[in-house]
């Protein structure tokens, strides 16, 4: 298409907009003011930027919001039906195909459902979700066995992605310009190329685990930084926009978490994306765009915090922020 780039960007904007819709319906099950949670997602500057840059974070945020929306009634023993379990499996499979790291999100959510429910329907339903994800990956793995000569269920980029985060001289940012073209890997096949970097990563971790632990702090600071790191986004205006947006968001989300501290299932479920992102990007490289997977639930937590403060200081009413 002559205007293919513009069409692709428009599609990304629509997909990103659907994330706000999904968050509205998710928040309406959890808290008052669901429209505020939807507006937080719709106006998030990092999500807006990733949509225009055609990054996979945009569809990933929408899929994560949809997954939490579909699974939430299952945590609350509502809407426990075959279509809902099938829908959860389909959305989970879509998440994995967009970003393979979402397997960690799915595993944590499935485990939470099992721990909360502890009944046969939950066991059968979660097994169905896992089976759907497995079956959705089977054609891809089979294709790789024919093309690469090896069954690869997710990606052949895992090795170099890990190496990018732990290599000697790593700073927490991505820098693969010279690594990808090093003479040691020029003649390797795709599968051997992946294995080479995986083993090099394991060796780098084993050689200096203390350096890796220190680097994890730097990566997490980069991932959750309220401002962007790229040199082209360091103007005072851009930094001010991000600071004004994210500092209040983090504060309100923290207050929201405090306000529901006794509602264990709710706060654990809302915190799962944050925990998964911290686990992943304390090992892999850190960047502000990687935190977008937590945006849907952070928006809900921020609204919980805002409503709790409003109740406490303006209405002097009992806390009814959680539905």
DRENVO-974577 format. One record per residue (C-alpha): residue number from 1; residue in one letter; x, y, z. Coordinates in Angstrom, 3 decimals. Example, Ala and Ser with C-alpha at 12.3 -4.5 7.8 and 13.67 -1.06 7.14 Angstrom:
REM residues 2
R  seq  type         u         v         w
R    1     A    12.300    -4.500     7.800
R    2     S    13.670    -1.060     7.140
//
This chain:
REM residues 323
R  seq  type         u         v         w
R    1     X     0.000     0.000     0.000
R    2     X     1.264     3.472    -0.862
R    3     X     0.076     4.753     2.515
R    4     X     0.687     1.495     4.370
R    5     X     2.583     3.116     7.240
R    6     X    -0.281     5.506     7.957
R    7     X    -2.802     2.657     7.845
R    8     X    -0.679     0.578    10.206
R    9     X    -0.429     3.473    12.661
R   10     X    -4.172     4.023    12.521
R   11     X    -4.702     0.315    13.229
R   12     X    -2.364     0.563    16.215
R   13     X    -4.304     3.560    17.540
R   14     X    -7.545     1.595    17.280
R   15     X    -5.980    -1.421    19.006
R   16     X    -4.601     0.824    21.754
R   17     X    -8.039     2.391    22.126
R   18     X    -9.533    -1.059    22.657
R   19     X    -7.250    -1.424    25.672
R   20     X    -9.063     1.511    27.265
R   21     X   -12.417    -0.138    26.532
R   22     X   -11.294    -3.419    28.108
R   23     X    -9.952    -1.564    31.162
R   24     X   -13.283     0.240    31.550
R   25     X   -15.159    -3.050    31.801
R   26     X   -12.489    -4.574    34.050
R   27     X   -12.523    -1.558    36.378
R   28     X   -16.331    -1.589    36.489
R   29     X   -16.067    -4.993    38.183
R   30     X   -13.553    -3.774    40.759
R   31     X   -13.941    -0.087    41.621
R   32     X   -15.922     3.106    41.289
R   33     X   -15.097     5.549    38.491
R   34     X   -14.160     2.954    35.822
R   35     X   -14.197     5.660    33.158
R   36     X   -11.215     7.310    34.890
R   37     X    -9.226     4.069    34.634
R   38     X   -10.094     3.877    30.923
R   39     X    -8.996     7.489    30.377
R   40     X    -5.666     6.820    32.129
R   41     X    -4.952     4.049    29.633
R   42     X    -6.215     6.032    26.637
R   43     X    -4.020     9.039    27.452
R   44     X    -0.911     7.228    28.685
R   45     X     2.005     8.926    26.870
R   46     X     4.129     5.767    26.605
R   47     X     1.245     3.787    25.090
R   48     X     0.443     6.624    22.686
R   49     X     4.089     6.743    21.624
R   50     X     4.400     2.981    21.189
R   51     X     1.270     2.999    18.999
R   52     X     2.772     5.568    16.653
R   53     X     6.101     3.707    16.584
R   54     X     4.367     0.403    15.692
R   55     X     5.738    -1.464    18.710
R   56     X     4.206    -4.761    19.834
R   57     X     3.546    -3.265    23.267
R   58     X     0.321    -1.741    21.905
R   59     X    -1.502    -4.989    21.037
R   60     X     0.116    -6.635    24.067
R   61     X    -1.453    -4.096    26.466
R   62     X    -4.848    -4.666    24.875
R   63     X    -4.520    -8.447    25.121
R   64     X    -3.412    -8.311    28.769
R   65     X    -6.395    -6.083    29.580
R   66     X    -8.703    -8.533    27.790
R   67     X    -7.157   -11.508    29.593
R   68     X    -7.682    -9.942    33.021
R   69     X   -11.226    -8.937    32.006
R   70     X   -12.111   -12.491    30.940
R   71     X   -10.477   -14.205    33.923
R   72     X   -11.643   -11.821    36.665
R   73     X   -15.131   -13.371    37.067
R   74     X   -13.470   -16.797    37.377
R   75     X   -11.522   -15.509    40.393
R   76     X   -14.781   -14.303    41.953
R   77     X   -16.688   -17.522    41.178
R   78     X   -18.859   -15.691    38.646
R   79     X   -19.611   -16.651    35.078
R   80     X   -17.875   -20.010    35.429
R   81     X   -18.793   -21.416    32.030
R   82     X   -17.148   -23.316    29.192
R   83     X   -17.267   -20.304    26.818
R   84     X   -15.455   -18.175    29.392
R   85     X   -12.687   -20.733    29.882
R   86     X   -12.365   -21.095    26.100
R   87     X   -12.203   -17.309    25.742
R   88     X    -9.493   -17.150    28.410
R   89     X    -7.485   -19.759    26.517
R   90     X    -7.889   -17.944    23.191
R   91     X    -6.803   -14.578    24.626
R   92     X    -3.901   -16.221    26.469
R   93     X    -2.749   -17.822    23.206
R   94     X    -2.960   -14.447    21.466
R   95     X    -0.849   -12.882    24.223
R   96     X     1.879   -15.492    23.761
R   97     X     1.951   -15.038    19.999
R   98     X     2.364   -11.279    20.412
R   99     X     4.991   -11.445    23.175
R  100     X     6.375   -14.781    24.296
R  101     X     7.217   -13.368    27.739
R  102     X     3.495   -13.229    28.507
R  103     X     3.730   -16.929    29.366
R  104     X     4.915   -15.762    32.785
R  105     X     1.824   -13.537    33.160
R  106     X    -0.464   -16.398    32.153
R  107     X     1.220   -18.923    34.436
R  108     X     0.917   -16.564    37.427
R  109     X    -2.752   -15.836    36.701
R  110     X    -3.587   -19.528    36.215
R  111     X    -1.833   -20.374    39.477
R  112     X    -3.802   -17.680    41.303
R  113     X    -7.093   -19.036    39.949
R  114     X    -6.165   -22.519    41.173
R  115     X    -5.136   -21.277    44.625
R  116     X    -8.250   -19.151    45.060
R  117     X   -10.778   -21.623    43.661
R  118     X    -9.367   -25.026    44.636
R  119     X   -12.192   -26.928    42.941
R  120     X   -12.502   -29.374    40.076
R  121     X   -13.924   -26.843    37.633
R  122     X   -10.920   -24.588    38.198
R  123     X    -8.518   -27.488    37.609
R  124     X   -10.324   -28.483    34.431
R  125     X   -10.654   -24.884    33.227
R  126     X    -7.034   -23.930    33.774
R  127     X    -5.926   -27.176    32.133
R  128     X    -8.047   -26.172    29.138
R  129     X    -6.356   -22.764    28.997
R  130     X    -2.913   -24.377    29.044
R  131     X    -3.962   -26.872    26.368
R  132     X    -5.264   -24.110    24.082
R  133     X    -1.998   -22.199    24.400
R  134     X    -0.034   -25.389    23.684
R  135     X    -2.122   -26.227    20.621
R  136     X    -1.830   -22.670    19.308
R  137     X     1.968   -22.950    19.460
R  138     X     2.138   -26.419    17.891
R  139     X     2.007   -25.288    14.212
R  140     X     4.716   -22.707    14.908
R  141     X     6.957   -25.242    16.646
R  142     X     6.397   -27.769    13.846
R  143     X     7.225   -25.144    11.233
R  144     X    10.478   -24.368    13.071
R  145     X    11.381   -28.055    13.184
R  146     X    11.185   -28.114     9.388
R  147     X    12.914   -24.794     8.736
R  148     X    15.493   -24.753    11.543
R  149     X    15.838   -28.476    12.166
R  150     X    14.834   -27.970    15.783
R  151     X    11.533   -27.681    17.654
R  152     X    11.396   -24.064    18.814
R  153     X     8.176   -23.305    20.705
R  154     X     8.645   -19.583    21.256
R  155     X    11.543   -17.677    19.715
R  156     X    15.091   -18.117    18.528
R  157     X    15.848   -14.635    19.858
R  158     X    15.752   -15.682    23.500
R  159     X    19.480   -16.342    23.716
R  160     X    20.620   -13.001    22.371
R  161     X    17.936   -11.119    24.328
R  162     X    19.235   -12.665    27.530
R  163     X    22.830   -11.955    26.519
R  164     X    21.912    -8.333    25.877
R  165     X    20.921    -8.049    29.529
R  166     X    23.814    -9.879    31.187
R  167     X    26.779    -9.603    28.778
R  168     X    30.080    -8.220    30.054
R  169     X    29.838    -4.450    30.037
R  170     X    26.023    -4.466    30.089
R  171     X    24.474    -1.225    31.332
R  172     X    20.829    -2.267    31.538
R  173     X    20.095    -0.746    28.133
R  174     X    20.005    -2.627    24.843
R  175     X    23.154    -2.542    22.726
R  176     X    23.501    -5.358    20.200
R  177     X    25.003    -3.442    17.279
R  178     X    28.404    -5.143    17.449
R  179     X    27.328    -8.368    19.183
R  180     X    25.062    -9.530    16.337
R  181     X    27.841    -9.126    13.794
R  182     X    30.657   -10.686    15.808
R  183     X    32.791   -13.143    13.786
R  184     X    32.036   -16.001    16.219
R  185     X    28.418   -16.223    15.028
R  186     X    28.695   -15.289    11.355
R  187     X    28.539   -18.857    10.062
R  188     X    26.135   -20.308    12.649
R  189     X    22.629   -21.478    11.816
R  190     X    19.671   -19.821    13.523
R  191     X    19.302   -22.509    16.192
R  192     X    23.058   -22.689    16.893
R  193     X    23.215   -18.893    16.937
R  194     X    20.524   -18.889    19.624
R  195     X    22.266   -21.620    21.610
R  196     X    25.613   -19.816    21.412
R  197     X    24.219   -16.679    23.046
R  198     X    22.246   -18.660    25.602
R  199     X    25.359   -20.458    26.788
R  200     X    27.339   -17.212    26.753
R  201     X    24.618   -15.676    28.939
R  202     X    24.755   -18.530    31.455
R  203     X    28.527   -18.199    31.584
R  204     X    28.349   -14.435    32.161
R  205     X    25.921   -14.967    35.050
R  206     X    28.066   -17.708    36.600
R  207     X    31.253   -15.651    36.256
R  208     X    29.979   -12.665    38.241
R  209     X    26.590   -13.150    39.927
R  210     X    27.115   -10.059    42.114
R  211     X    27.411    -7.887    38.998
R  212     X    24.149    -9.380    37.707
R  213     X    22.415    -8.618    41.011
R  214     X    23.618    -5.006    40.951
R  215     X    22.634    -4.686    37.303
R  216     X    19.103    -5.875    38.163
R  217     X    18.577    -2.739    40.259
R  218     X    19.657    -0.556    37.329
R  219     X    17.324    -2.389    34.935
R  220     X    14.329    -2.020    37.248
R  221     X    15.092     1.678    37.693
R  222     X    15.154     2.050    33.903
R  223     X    11.923     0.090    33.463
R  224     X     9.935     2.105    36.020
R  225     X    11.591     5.470    35.378
R  226     X     9.019     8.265    35.046
R  227     X    11.005     9.775    32.149
R  228     X    12.258     8.367    28.846
R  229     X    15.909     7.416    28.319
R  230     X    16.307     7.954    24.571
R  231     X    18.438    10.985    23.729
R  232     X    15.844    12.383    21.296
R  233     X    13.234    12.620    24.082
R  234     X    15.186    14.686    26.592
R  235     X    13.604    18.075    25.954
R  236     X    12.221    19.884    28.992
R  237     X     8.691    19.661    27.661
R  238     X     8.760    15.877    27.115
R  239     X    10.387    15.244    30.491
R  240     X     7.844    17.493    32.199
R  241     X     4.915    15.660    30.559
R  242     X     6.198    12.286    31.690
R  243     X     7.028    13.445    35.211
R  244     X     3.623    15.077    35.670
R  245     X     1.920    11.933    34.378
R  246     X     3.802     9.075    36.008
R  247     X     4.693    10.380    39.469
R  248     X     1.005    10.913    40.418
R  249     X     0.101     7.601    38.744
R  250     X     2.640     5.698    40.837
R  251     X     1.594     7.492    44.023
R  252     X    -2.120     6.854    43.457
R  253     X    -1.474     3.209    42.529
R  254     X     0.512     2.747    45.742
R  255     X    -2.297     4.307    47.781
R  256     X    -4.797     2.117    45.947
R  257     X    -2.781    -0.963    46.829
R  258     X    -2.759     0.117    50.481
R  259     X    -6.508     0.727    50.435
R  260     X    -7.240    -2.888    49.445
R  261     X    -4.475    -4.526    51.474
R  262     X    -6.975    -6.823    53.228
R  263     X    -8.622    -7.933    49.962
R  264     X    -5.860   -10.404    49.151
R  265     X    -7.210   -11.873    45.925
R  266     X    -7.888    -8.439    44.443
R  267     X    -4.523    -6.848    45.146
R  268     X    -2.528    -9.941    44.191
R  269     X    -4.373   -10.226    40.879
R  270     X    -3.847    -6.523    40.141
R  271     X    -0.181    -6.708    41.109
R  272     X     0.692    -9.805    39.034
R  273     X     1.691    -7.824    35.895
R  274     X     3.976    -5.568    37.955
R  275     X     5.622    -8.572    39.631
R  276     X     6.094   -10.389    36.315
R  277     X     7.640    -7.324    34.663
R  278     X    10.026    -6.876    37.600
R  279     X    11.060   -10.544    37.394
R  280     X    11.621   -10.412    33.634
R  281     X    13.420    -7.102    33.435
R  282     X    15.683    -7.622    36.367
R  283     X    17.296   -10.184    34.025
R  284     X    16.591    -8.852    30.515
R  285     X    17.249    -5.229    29.522
R  286     X    15.128    -2.501    31.074
R  287     X    13.138     0.126    29.185
R  288     X    10.044     2.203    29.952
R  289     X     8.061     0.544    27.175
R  290     X     8.403    -2.862    28.812
R  291     X     6.291    -1.739    31.773
R  292     X     3.252    -1.171    29.567
R  293     X     1.974    -4.681    30.281
R  294     X     1.186    -3.471    33.807
R  295     X    -0.678    -0.340    32.647
R  296     X    -4.233    -1.817    32.758
R  297     X    -4.013    -2.968    36.360
R  298     X    -1.966     0.077    37.445
R  299     X    -4.759     2.272    36.103
R  300     X    -7.301     0.379    38.216
R  301     X    -5.073     0.667    41.302
R  302     X    -4.639     4.405    40.684
R  303     X    -8.407     4.878    40.562
R  304     X    -8.790     2.869    43.770
R  305     X    -6.258     5.162    45.417
R  306     X    -7.885     8.347    44.103
R  307     X   -11.353     7.232    45.204
R  308     X   -10.049     6.217    48.632
R  309     X    -8.485     9.670    49.144
R  310     X   -11.656    11.351    47.922
R  311     X   -13.737     9.319    50.364
R  312     X   -11.387     9.935    53.245
R  313     X   -10.829    13.670    52.942
R  314     X   -13.855    15.029    51.103
R  315     X   -16.815    12.774    51.860
R  316     X   -15.816    11.434    55.281
R  317     X   -17.634     8.278    54.271
R  318     X   -16.765     4.647    54.705
R  319     X   -14.417     3.152    52.134
R  320     X   -16.551     1.581    49.401
R  321     X   -13.967     1.931    46.631
R  322     X   -13.902    -1.790    45.910
R  323     X   -17.061    -3.332    44.519
//
